[in-house]
Every structure is written in C-alpha cells, then in structure tokens.
Amino acid sequence: MCKPDAERALVVRFHFLVVATGFHFDVRAFDGNGDDGNDLVIPNTLCYSTEPPHLELVLEVPGSVWECNEHSNLHHIGVWTDALPADSATYSELRCPLQLCGHDGDTAPIQFAYHRDPLGVRIELVDVAMKPMMEEFMFKAPVA
C-alpha cells in the first residue's frame, strides 16, 4: 500500500487488520535505476507486517514510483525469483516495462525490479537471495 501519511495509515490499516509491523525503514536517499536506465535518488520510508503474507506500507513520494494513484493504493505485488535479470527481461518483453530497479554501477537489475503492466498493476520481482536478510531484519518486530 502506498499512503501519503504512513504513520496514520499504520494505525488505520495495519492495526485494523490486527497486523504487527516490523522495523520502520527511513532511507533518505534510495539509489536505484529508473525506467530510462538513469540513476534515481529518492527518499523511501517503509515497514512490513511481521506475519505472512507480508504487507508493505510505503510512504508516498509524489512524482516518484511511490505515488498514490486515483484507482487504488495497492502499490504492487512482490514475488520471489531466482533469475532476476532473466525474469525482468521477460516481463519487459511482455509489455510490462521496467519502472525501477536496484543497481550496482552499470549492473542492473539487482535485488529487485518493479514492472508495470498496461493497466497500471506493478509486480516487484525480488531476488530470492534477499529472502534471508528480509526475514531476519524486515519481517520481525523491533526488539523492545
């Protein structure tokens, strides 16, 4: 879900659903590749639910990939992949263009890739190599 006020949405959405949230990530300068292949540096604030299915709450950043739209604030569906570059290329070939991805210098995509279909539905391909780190640090409640 993409929300303009993440803290309020946390109370309204996650607590209404009786969902516990993990650590809140606040990245002031997220570095990724945009759909044109150029670097993008934008802020990113998010948290995940601690139980499957893992819901992700993202703070809206107007003018970015993390922007609310007029139809739905369901932002994307994430899926694990063990072949991120190949799967990303396949999605692009299937008229689901790359919108944003992780990169390391000229190597992209790495870690994740957002693709958007003609109806505006986003799929986030997430490298399965990220799963242990996400389970350890993102899907667990903060230690009190």
C-alpha angles and dihedrals in degrees: 000000000000114000134178092221109036097184093052091044090051091058095042101040109027098035092045087054090046090239122153116221130219130218116327112236119208111184110180094192114026109186117211143138118262127217090272092056093250125125117267122198112190136147118260127192119180149144135192135220112253096228130059131294085053109220116201122210113201127188111236117251107192113228093021137091086268097069129126116241135207095251108047140342091219093116105187148332115238123214131181119241133184091198105049100162093045095043091047090052090049092052090050090051089051093061093264100118123206110259104175136351143170117259143182108209106303094345111103146200102030129156095357145002130199116213125185125206125214090267092055097255112144125213118195112207108204122194107244087224086073093058099087092049092046092048091049100044111015106037098047127087114250115263109255 
